[in-house]
Amino acid sequence: MVLEMEEELIRMLWFIGAIVMFIIAYLLFAIRKENKHVKYILKPGTMIMIILLAITGSGLDSVFSIYVVMALLFSLAGDIFLMWDDRWFIHGLASFLGAHIIYIAGFFNKLFTRFSILGNGYERCNIRGDSPCLFYGSRSVRP
């Protein structure tokens, strides 16, 4: 049963990945032909598919995966802002800055909360509550 679910997940990830690659190829074609309408649909569409791929692949079962999806959402906003007039450039730049700050926070969170060093040995901490770790800032401790 578990093996069948894993195989189905892998097939779904390959399918979504193939769709993302197709959209990117078509987007490059639309940019080359200067078709703005297609570009305005496919550029955010590509990011939406990448976000779906991240959600499907991770299942949002860790704090790190939530950080990554949040950063991808900020990147999506940045892409949308940069597609509009030049007056939205700063908004797009700020969105991408926010995305990078969230990525950095996610990597630091993963680095500093990966293992709890209190208690008996090391315990993996995750968001679902499978382990009794609590997160306090950049450290995790057991109650």
C-alpha positions in Angstrom: 0.0 0.0 0.0 2.7 2.5 1.0 4.8 1.5 -2.0 1.9 2.1 -4.3 1.3 5.6 -2.8 5.0 6.4 -3.2 5.0 5.3 -6.8 1.9 7.4 -7.5 3.5 10.4 -5.9 6.6 9.9 -8.0 4.5 9.7 -11.2 2.6 12.9 -10.1 5.9 14.7 -9.5 7.2 13.7 -12.9 4.0 14.8 -14.5 4.0 18.2 -12.8 7.7 18.6 -13.6 7.0 17.8 -17.3 4.2 20.4 -17.3 6.6 23.0 -15.8 9.3 22.2 -18.5 6.7 22.5 -21.2 5.4 25.9 -19.9 9.0 27.2 -19.7 9.7 26.1 -23.3 6.5 27.8 -24.5 7.2 30.9 -22.4 10.6 31.2 -24.1 8.9 30.8 -27.5 6.4 33.6 -26.5 9.1 35.9 -25.4 11.0 35.4 -28.6 7.9 36.1 -30.7 7.1 39.0 -28.4 3.6 37.7 -27.6 2.8 39.6 -24.4 -0.6 38.0 -23.8 0.9 34.5 -23.7 3.8 35.7 -21.6 1.5 37.3 -19.0 -0.3 34.0 -18.6 2.7 31.6 -18.7 5.2 33.5 -16.5 3.0 33.4 -13.4 1.6 30.0 -14.6 5.1 28.6 -14.4 5.6 29.8 -10.9 2.3 28.5 -9.8 3.2 25.0 -11.2 6.6 25.2 -9.4 4.7 26.1 -6.2 2.4 23.1 -6.7 5.4 20.9 -7.3 7.0 22.1 -4.1 3.8 21.5 -2.1 3.2 18.1 -3.7 6.8 17.0 -3.3 7.2 18.1 0.3 3.6 17.7 1.6 4.4 20.8 3.8 5.5 18.4 6.5 8.4 20.5 7.8 9.0 24.1 8.7 11.6 24.3 6.0 9.1 23.3 3.2 6.8 26.0 4.5 9.6 28.6 4.3 10.3 27.5 0.7 6.7 27.7 -0.4 6.4 31.2 1.2 9.5 32.3 -0.6 8.1 31.0 -3.9 4.9 32.9 -3.3 7.0 36.1 -2.9 8.9 35.3 -6.1 5.5 34.9 -7.9 4.5 38.3 -6.7 7.9 39.7 -7.9 7.4 38.2 -11.3 3.9 39.7 -11.6 5.1 43.1 -10.5 8.0 43.1 -13.0 5.6 42.2 -15.8 3.7 45.5 -15.3 4.8 49.1 -15.9 8.1 50.4 -14.7 6.5 52.1 -11.7 6.1 48.6 -10.2 9.8 47.7 -10.5 10.6 48.6 -6.8 7.6 46.4 -5.7 9.0 43.5 -7.7 12.5 44.1 -6.4 11.1 44.2 -2.8 9.2 40.9 -3.4 12.4 39.2 -4.6 14.3 40.6 -1.6 11.5 39.2 0.7 11.8 35.8 -1.0 15.5 35.7 -0.5 15.2 36.7 3.1 12.6 34.0 3.6 15.0 31.5 1.9 17.8 32.5 4.3 15.5 32.3 7.3 14.4 28.8 6.2 18.0 27.6 5.8 19.0 29.0 9.1 15.9 27.5 10.8 16.7 24.1 9.2 20.4 24.4 10.3 19.6 25.4 13.9 16.5 23.4 14.6 17.3 20.2 12.9 18.2 18.3 16.1 17.3 18.9 19.7 20.3 18.4 21.9 18.3 18.2 25.2 17.1 14.9 26.5 18.3 11.5 25.5 20.4 11.8 22.4 19.3 13.7 19.3 15.7 13.9 18.2 14.5 15.1 14.9 12.0 17.9 15.2 9.2 18.5 12.7 6.1 20.5 12.3 3.6 17.7 12.6 4.4 17.0 16.2 5.8 13.5 15.7 8.5 14.4 18.2 7.9 16.4 21.4 10.2 19.2 20.4 9.2 22.8 20.8 10.7 25.6 18.7 12.0 28.7 20.5 13.6 31.1 18.1 16.5 29.3 16.5 16.7 26.5 19.0 14.5 23.6 19.7 14.0 22.1 23.2 12.0 19.3 24.7 9.2 20.1 27.2 
